[in-house]
Amino acid sequence: METGLLERVPHASVNGSRALRTPNTTNLTLPFIEGEAMVIALDLKGIACSTGAACSSGAVEPSHVLTAIGLPPEDARATLRLSLGHQTTDEEIDFALEMIPPVIYRLRQMSPTYKKPVIA
């Protein structure tokens, strides 16, 4: 799922080491959006997710873990945390890969910080 999202969402990046972490969880920075808006939009699509790091769940301030690894506060607030379980199906992953990119695209189009492509 992580690779699929990185391929489908421009400017997305993985937070933390790609080798030394929990293999079933990804934390991505998706610049130019507000993480809470993304979580609400994805929840309405039936996708369970979170923003920030697990240890800062429910906090208003950006995750101290994400800022400690060097993310500026605006990027630490633009994160998506997804976890897979033993019962997660391929169909659920495909559904997430289908739903998440358009949500991010739509939120970026509303963002005052996102530089929209100029069409000549």
Buried (B, 14 or more C-beta within 10 A) or exposed (E): BBEBBBEBBEEBBBBBEEEEEEEEEBBBBBBBBBBEBBBEBBEEBEBEBBBBBEEBEEEEEBBEBBBEEEBEEBBBBBBBBBBBEEEBEEEBBEBBBEBBBEBBBBBBEEBEEBEEEEEE
